[in-house]
Amino acid sequence: MNRGCASLLLAGAFAFGFAGTAAAQPADPVPLPGTAPLQLLPGEYLWLPELSPRGPVLVLVSLPEQRAYVYRNGVRIGVATVSTGKPGFETPTGVFTILQKKREHFSNLYDDAPMPFMQRLTWDGIALHAGRVPGYPASHGCVRLPYAFSELLYGVTAHGITVVISDQPGQAPLLAEPGVFAHPPAAPAPAVLATPIASHRLPTPAWEGHEWAPERAPPGALSVLVSRADRRLVVLREGIEIGRAPLGAGEPLPDGTRAFQLLEGAVPGRDGASSRRRWVQVLGEPVADPAALARAVVVAPAFAALVDEALAPGATVVLTDQPLRATPVTVLDAQGAAADAIQAPSSVGD
């Protein structure tokens, strides 16, 4: 079993906001003018959770901007200045999930340095936590947050939520309609040996390499990783592999890596009667033809049905043309951690 490292951006500029400074102690937010642009000084942040009171939370960190953006059900509710890894200790990019949370934590690597409100992203030392935010990359790889903001963020996140770390400027996430995630049509389709993941109401072919063991992991966030290079689809829950299947013969996935997150609610179908899930694309170039994804992700219908049933708001789907264990945009641990890595030492850097 592998541990997943699995986040996003969506439209939603603030109509008004609050800013806070973060020195060594928590600071109360200070109101900013409603028309002020997002010109934040080091240690400042904006926080408006009432704009979206419920729904899956996503955190996007932009390395060039040194900013963290927080979205809940696709609406931006917070933004903060951050400090990421300095030269030689660069913060890795990729799609991660929160693997562990601790209000009080001390670095196992750097002289017991305090790391309040630690939220672990990898088992080899990368985390979100409160720390000094000088206005430039200064950490040993972790993402430092303003103290007060880190406490607020800690209060709205959960184990397994998605965090995206990007080497691109922050961009608004896009509402998406990836064909591989659409509900299957009501009309019966002709039986075939392989079918797009959405069309799962067909007879089940006998495919080798199909595994499904949801009992391996507790209930929680689901991540689906699809690799063109490996010709494989892997399903993780709470960072633990619970299923996998080979990809059948289909169109090639588009170049690059794309990530999607499932939101709460539904949107009307094209026929005006049925409804479709609400997805937002959180990473990668927009897809001009969503149906092309459906034609590319071809798996056994029975397996597609299991994945479809397991999807819930907050689920993340990553489609990549890279191998799952050796991609510049990390979709798994850098080491491709095995099942017994759950007992790995809790070393977190700074």
N, C-alpha and C positions, 0 to 999 in steps of 0.2 A: 504494500500500500504506500502511496505517496502522500506527502503533505502539500497542500496547495498554498500558493501565495496569491491571493486574489485581491476597483473603484470607479469616479465619473464626474462629469460637469453637465449642467443643463442651463437653459436660459433663465433669466430672472435677476435683473439688476435690482438693487434695493431702492425702494422709494425713499427710505430714510434709514438711518443706522446709528450704531453706537460704536465708539472706539474705546479701547482700553490699553493701558500701558502695563507691561509686565517686567518688573524688576525682580528682586528676589522674593517679594511677597505678593499675594494676590492684590489686584487693583480693581476698583469699581469702574465700570464703563462710564464714559463721558459722551454726551450726545454730540453728534456732528450735524452740520447743516444738511437739510434734506437734499439739496442739489449738489453737494460736494462730490467730486470724483473720488475714486478709490485711491487716494494718495495717502498711504499709511506709512508712518515712521516706524523704525525698528521697534518691535515690542507691542505695536498697536494691533487692534483687531476689530471686527464688526460681528455682531451676534444678534439675530432676530429669529428665534425659533418659532415665534407665533405665525410667521408667514406660511409655515407648513407644519401643523402640529403633529402629524403622524405619517408613517410610511418608512420604507427602507432608507437607511442613511448611507451616503457615499462620501468619501473623502478623496479629493484630488490635490496632489502636491505638484506644483510647477517648479522645477529646479531653476530655470533661468529667471523666473520672476521672484523666487524665494517667497512664495505664497502658498497657503493651504486654503482650499475652498471646500465647504461642507454643503452637501445637498441632502434634502429629505424629500423623498418621493418626487425627485426631479426638480425641486425648487431650492434655490440657494438660500441657506439660512445663516451662513457664517463665512468669514474670510479672515485670515490672519497672516501676518508676516512670520517667516520661519527662518531657521538656519539649518542648512543641510551639510553634507560631508565636504570637508576641505580637500584641496589637492592631495592625492595619495590615499584618501579615505572616502572616495566618492560614494554618494548614496546611490544604490542600484535603482534602475528604472524597472517598471513592470506593473503587473496587476496582482495585488496581494490580498490576503484576508487577515484580519486580526486573530492571532493564534492564542494570545494570552493577555490578561489585563491585571495590573497591580497598582493600587493607589500609592503605595510606598515601595520603592525599589532602589537598589544601589548597584552600580556597575560592578560586574565580576571581572572586568578587564582593565578598568582605569581608576585605581585607587579608591574604590567604593564611592565613586561620585554619585551624589543623589540624583535620581531620575523619577521625580514625582509623576503620577498618573501615566505610568508606562503602559503602552499598548504594543505588544510584540508583533512584528511583521514577518520575521524569519527566525529560524532556530540558530542562526550563526551570528546574531548580534545586531540586527536592525530593528528599530522601534520608533514609535512616536512617543515623546515625553516632554515635560516642561523643562526649560533650560534657558540659558542666556541666548538672546536673539540680537546680535550686534548689527545686523543689516547685510551680512555676507555669509557665505558658507564657512563654518568654523567647527563643525562637529567631527566625530570620528566615523560618521556614516549614518547616524540616526537623524531623525527629523526633530529638531528642537522647536517647541511651541512656546508662546507667551504663557506664563504660569496660569493666569486667570482663564485664558482661553482653553488651555489644556484640561482644566477642571470642568469647564462647560462641555467640551467635546467628550470627555470621559463619561459624562452623565447621559449622553444621547446615543453612544455607540454600544454595540453588543459584540460578543465573541463571534467571529465569522463574517463581520461586515466587510465590504469591499473598500480597499484603498488603492488608488492608482497613483504611481509616481512617474511623472513624465519629464522628458528633457525638452519638451516644447512649451511655448507660452500657453497659459491657461486659455481654453476656448470653451464657449458654451456648448454643452452636450446637445445632441440632436435627438428629437423623438424619432424613433426608427421603426421600421416594419420589416425586420429580417424574416425572409420567407421560412427559414428553418424553425421559427418559433410560432408560426401562425397555427391556429386551431385547424384540425382537418376538416375538409368540406363534408357536408351532410351526405352528398351523393356518393354512392359506392364507386370505388376506383377499381380498375382491372387488377387482378393479382399479378404481382411481379416478384422476382427474387430479391429485389432491393428497392427501396422507396425513400423519398425525402423524409427526414426525421419527423416532419409534421404529420405525414399521412400514415398513421399507425394503425388504421382499422383494417388492415389487410391480413390474409393468412400468414402465419409465421413460418419463414423458411428455417432450415437447420443450418445455422452459421457457427463455425468454429471460432473460439476466442471470445465468445459472448459471456460476460460475467456480471452478476448483479447480486450484491450482498449488503443491503442497507443496514443489517444488524451490526456491521463493523463500526458504525459511528453513531453518536447520539443525534437527536434532532437538532437542526440548525441550518446554517447557510449552505446553499448548494452552489457548486462551481462546475461548469461543464467546459472541458478543454478539448478542442478539436485541432489536430495537427495534420496538415497536408503532407509534410515530410514523413511522418510516422504512419500515415494512413490509419489513424486511430482516434477514437473518441474516449475520453476518460472523464468520469464523474466523481467529484469529491464532495464530501459533506464534512463541515468543520475541519477541513484540511486533510481528511482521511479518505482514501480511495474506496468507493463503494461499488463502482461499476466501470466496465470498459467494453468496447466493441470495435471491431475493424470497420473501416470505411469501405463501402462497396464501390463499384465502378461508377463514377459520376464526373461531372465537370470539375476542373481544378478550382480550388479556392483562389480568390483574388490574392495578389501579392500583398504582403504586409501582415500586420497583426491588428485585429479589431476586437473590441470588448463591448458587451451589451449588459445592461442591468434591467431586471424586470421590476416595474413599478406596481403600486396598488391601483385597482380600478381597471376599467376596460373602455375601449373605444368602439363606436358602431362599426359593423362590418360594411363591406361595399354594397351588400344587398339591402342594407338598412335594417335588417332584422337581427342577424347574428352579431356577436360582439367578438372583439379581438383583445388579446393582452396588450398592455402598454409597455413598450420597451424604449429604452434610451441608449444611444450609442455613446460610450464613455471614452473610447480610445480608437484612433485610426481614422483613415479617410472614409468619408461617406460612401455608401454603396449605391450606385446608380440604379441597379436592377436587383431588388431584394430577392426576386425569384431565382437569381443565379446562385444564391447561397443555398436555397432549398435543393437545387439540382446538384450542388457540390457535396452536401452533407447527406450521404446515403448510408443508412444502417438498416439492420433487420427491423421489420415493423414491430415485433414484440418488444425489442429493446427501446425503440422510439416511444412506445406506449408507456413504458416504465419511467423514462426520463420526463415525458410530458406530464405524467401524474405527479411526479416529485417536484416539479417547478412550483415555486411560491415567490411572492414579492421579496425582492432582495437577491434573488438568484443572479449569478453572473455567468455569462457565456463568453469564452475567448476562442476566436478563430484565428489560426496562425499558419503561415507557410513554413514555419521553422520547427525543428524537433522540439519536443516538450522539455528535454533536459539540456538543450544547448542553444537557447535562443537569446539574442541580445536583449530582447524585452522579456524579462523573466516571467513565465507563467507557472513555474513551479520553483521550489527551493533551488538554489544554485547547485546543491549537491544531489538533487533528485532524491530527497531523503526517503529511506525505506520505512516500513511500518514500525519498526522498533525505535524509530527516532523520537517517539513520544516520550521516551525516557531520557532524551538528550539533556545535558546540563543547561541550566537556564542562564547562559552567559549572554548578556546584552551590553553593547558598547555605549557610545555616547554620540 
